Amino acid sequence: MNNSKIIIGKKIRKFRQKLGMTQHDLAEKVGVTEKQISKIETGIHYPKFENFVKILDSLNISLKEFSADMEQDKELSPQQKSLLKLFNKLSDVEIDYVLSVAKQLERLKKKTLQ
């Protein structure tokens, strides 16, 4: 299992539980199944990008807040921490740009895998 999948899943679970929300509650808000939320939280799958944004929105946390919390994780590689530090220095406009590029990369990846 990919280490970053596990870390992202743990963080999502932490924020969900902090709000007193069940996996079922989060799944309904995001528009996915409870099983999908479970697989994300246990590190089996990454959430799709658009679902990740919906998850953060449902948990009332910004991408910047989530990444700042991730940056504190001792299990991250030095490269991952470095990337998060750079991300946390971006303005909101720059973050929007990075998100749009990430969406385009995800679309390209899907096309090449078909």
N, C-alpha and C positions, 0 to 999 in steps of 0.2 A: 504494500500500500504506500502511496505517495505521502510523505511527511506533511507537505503543505495542505493536502486534502484533510488530513486529520486535524491539523491546527485550525484551519478555517471552520471545520465542522464543530470543534470544541467551542470556538468563539461564538458561533451562531447559537449553539445550545446555551451557552452562558448568558447571552443577551436575552434569549427567549425566556429562560427560566427566571431571570431578573425581573421580567415583566409579569411573571406568573402565567405565562401563556403555554398551552400544550402544543405538541406537534400538530395535532388536529387543527387547533386554532390558527397556527401559522400557515399550515397547508391551505386552509380555506382562504386566508387573506392573499396568499401568493397565487392561488389557482393551480396548485399541484396536489398530488396525493400525499397522505400522511407517510406512506412508505418512501416516497421520494425525499421528504424532509428527513426521515430516519436515516436513509442512505447518505445524505449530505452530512448530517451531524456525526455519523460514525466514520466518516472519511472514505466511504466506498466510492462516492461520486462527487465531483465538483458540481455546483449548481450551474445551470446555463446562465450566461451573463445577464440576460434580461430578468431571470428569476432571482439572481443574486441581488440585483438592484431592488426588486420588489421585496425581497426578504429584509434588506436593510431598511427600506421604507416602512415595512410592517413593524419592525423592531424600533422604529423612531431613532435610528442611528445613521449618521452620515458615513459615506465611504471614507472620509478623512478620519473620523473618529474610530472606525473599525480598523483602518490600517495603523493608526497610532497605537491601538491596543495590541494589534498583531506584532508590532515592532518590539514590544516588551517581552515577547515569547522567547524563552531560552532555547527552544527546539529549532528555531529558524537558522538556516545557514547564513554565513556572513554576506553572501550575495543577496539573499532575500531581505536581510535587514538593511543592506545598503540601498536596495531598490525602494523599500518602504520609506526610508529617510528622505530620499529624493522626492518621492510622491508627496510626503507630508509638507514639503516646502512649496508645493505648487499652489497657485491661486485657484479660485473656483472656476475661472474661465479656462485655465490650463487643464484643470481636472476634467472639465467637460470635453475638451479637445482629446485628451488621452482616452476618455471613455468612448468617444466616437471612433477613434482609431482601433480600440480594442474590439468594438462591435464589428467593424469592417474586417479585422483579422479573423474573427470567429466565423463570419460568413465565408471568407475565402477558404478557411480550413475545411468547412463543411463541403464546399464545392470540390475541393481537391480529393476529399475522401469518398466522393460518390463514384 
